[in-house]
Amino acid sequence: MRRSGDSGGGSGAETMNGRGARDVIAGALVAALRAADPGAAVRRSWPAEDLGGREVTLLATGKASAAMTRAAIAMGARIARGVVTCVPGHAELLRADLERAGLGSVIRVYEADHPFATERNIESAQAVAEFARLAGEGEVVLGLVSGGASAHLASPAGDLTLADVRAIAGALLRSGATIREINTVRRRLETLKGGGLAALCDPARVVVLVVSDVLGDDLSAIGSGPFARDATTFGDALGVLERHRLEGVSEGVTRFLRAGNGRTGDSPARVAPEVRHVVIANNAMAVEAAAAALEVRGWRVAERRVGVEGEAKEVANHLCARVRTLGRGDALVWGGEPTVTVGDADGVGGRNQEVAFVASMALDGENGVAVASLGTDGIDGPTDAAGGVVDGATASKMRARGIDLHGALERHDSYTALTAAGALLITGPTGTNVNDVIVGLRF
């Protein structure tokens, strides 16, 4: 993580300056990212008893699929066949590793895009479905699922097209819909979601290791639940569209949902009889790791909190109000996933950058306070930043470089504003996602 040099420790909070506070925060965020490391999570949660030495069909999908696959191989799984869908740029390295392990002809690797599916996602999803059907009685399907799996397993139902699925996903993201709402719609429009992939694995036993990017670890929402029973209905999906008053939704989508609404057996989807899910990394683990790192440096963590949601602006203002109540040497660590309702705004940024930007405005001119918000995947919105870290001097730096703070906020142009103040957090893509981690200090 790109950050300032070491300027002080937590035990010296009374004499710490802004740079020292930013370094303390960076250390806490690095600890959070380590807790979310997908390879380490697979190794510490390896389901040896479930596999029982039997032949394994490996189905790995999502942002962390390459790292999770490497860990599974290192743990000695007897992989008879497998398919991995991974983010662009990871495929060649993984193929080379598989060749060295003697598995180059056993495990197929496909690149797939995120957050919006492309034609190659359709191809990768078809390969996953094909391999799922090959698993026989007495075998085990080892599913490795992480954030991004929903896009990777694009498989439009009925007469729907990829364009239909992309359009509705984009409209929902722009509307500020939560990930639960987005996945409620996705599960009804596609065939491998909502337990559809698990159904193809029958009669094999299924064990799924999950890196959760959904608050509360709802298995039907993580990756739109390819192996999980779906309790939502076509009516629920229609309700999401109505709540957000989406424009530009194709007639084909609404017609498909209305045709299914109330239909006998519309939910839950059929699921193979033996499916065991194990959540191996999540937001709560990342929050706890960040808090522990702060405590090691002498800070008192006054509040650990998970499940933080809502508009980024509101989250930031609530956060700053809470930070002001802290005593010197105190910290708080929150985990969650705010949203940004972009509308027609033309700015550049992401939800974590907006939290940090609004916090800089709320803390403008205050001494002894610092706040950071980090997306654990390292990709906050369509930018190269993971989030931002600010203090009471950040807003004045923005103004000195010609930033109109309120205008930038109206345009949701947090990336430009934070760049002007040197307040972006840059990690690069981390290959995993366990939502967001927010840290506040009083020093």
PyMOL commands that set and color helices and strands:
alter all, ss='L'
color gray80, all
select helices_A, chain A and resi 10-15+18-35+38-44+48-51+65-74+91-100+119-134+149-152+162-175+179-189+196-201+222-224+234-244+251-260+283-296+312-324+351-362+394-400+405-410+414-420
alter helices_A, ss='H'
color red, helices_A
select strands_A, chain A and resi 56-61+79-86+107-111+140-145+205-211+275-281+300-308+330-336+369-375+387-391+424-425+436-442
alter strands_A, ss='S'
color yellow, strands_A
deselect
rebuild
show_as cartoon
